[in-house]
Amino acid sequence: MPAPYTPTDQQIRDRRDVGARIHSLRRQANLTQEQLGEHSRIDRRTIGRIENGLVAPTLDQLSAIARALPVPLWRLFRDE
């Protein structure tokens, strides 16, 4: 049986970077985590975990967050 998946250090840093961008964009949009959760249909606790880099969001979640902010999807991955 294969060993359980463990993300690399780089993947953890990337996850934190994306979370920090989402946090920043949410604050710029003057939204709480709860409001972003309502607009994106993602639980507020999950929004918090994504922003803190504790979970790797799915593409569907990232797309929903980008639409709710509203920004293009690529803005979640890099600054302008």
C-alpha positions as CSV (number, residue, x, y, z in Angstrom):
1,M,0.0,0.0,0.0
2,P,1.4,3.5,-0.9
3,A,2.4,5.9,1.8
4,P,-0.1,8.7,2.6
5,Y,0.2,11.8,0.5
6,T,2.3,14.5,2.1
7,P,2.6,17.9,0.4
8,T,6.1,19.2,-0.3
9,D,7.4,22.4,1.4
10,Q,6.9,24.3,-1.9
11,Q,3.3,23.1,-2.1
12,I,2.7,24.3,1.4
13,R,4.2,27.7,0.6
14,D,2.1,27.9,-2.6
15,R,-1.0,27.1,-0.7
16,R,-0.2,29.8,1.9
17,D,0.5,32.3,-0.9
18,V,-2.9,31.6,-2.6
19,G,-4.6,31.9,0.7
20,A,-3.0,35.2,1.5
21,R,-4.0,36.6,-1.9
22,I,-7.6,35.4,-1.3
23,H,-7.5,37.1,2.2
24,S,-6.2,40.3,0.7
25,L,-8.7,40.4,-2.1
26,R,-11.6,39.6,0.3
27,R,-10.5,42.5,2.5
28,Q,-10.2,44.8,-0.5
29,A,-13.8,43.8,-1.4
30,N,-14.8,44.7,2.2
31,L,-16.2,41.2,2.8
32,T,-16.1,39.0,5.8
33,Q,-15.3,35.3,5.6
34,E,-19.0,34.6,6.2
35,Q,-20.0,36.9,3.3
36,L,-17.5,35.4,0.9
37,G,-18.8,32.0,1.9
38,E,-22.3,33.0,1.2
39,H,-21.4,34.5,-2.2
40,S,-19.3,31.5,-3.2
41,R,-21.4,28.9,-1.5
42,I,-18.4,27.6,0.5
43,D,-18.6,27.2,4.2
44,R,-17.1,30.1,6.2
45,R,-14.8,27.6,8.1
46,T,-13.5,26.3,4.8
47,I,-12.8,29.9,3.6
48,G,-10.8,30.4,6.7
49,R,-8.8,27.2,6.2
50,I,-8.1,28.1,2.6
51,E,-7.0,31.6,3.6
52,N,-4.7,30.2,6.2
53,G,-3.2,27.6,3.8
54,L,-4.4,24.7,5.9
55,V,-6.3,23.0,3.0
56,A,-5.7,22.9,-0.8
57,P,-8.8,24.3,-2.5
58,T,-10.3,22.6,-5.5
59,L,-10.4,24.3,-8.8
60,D,-14.2,24.6,-8.4
61,Q,-13.7,26.3,-5.0
62,L,-11.1,28.7,-6.5
63,S,-13.4,29.5,-9.4
64,A,-16.4,30.2,-7.0
65,I,-14.2,32.4,-4.8
66,A,-12.9,34.4,-7.8
67,R,-16.4,35.0,-9.1
68,A,-17.6,36.0,-5.7
69,L,-14.8,38.6,-5.2
70,P,-15.2,39.4,-8.4
71,V,-11.7,39.0,-10.0
72,P,-10.3,36.8,-12.8
73,L,-9.2,33.4,-11.6
74,W,-5.5,34.2,-12.3
75,R,-5.6,36.9,-9.6
76,L,-5.7,34.2,-7.0
77,F,-2.3,33.0,-8.1
78,R,-0.4,36.2,-8.8
79,D,-0.5,39.9,-8.2
80,E,-1.1,42.3,-11.0
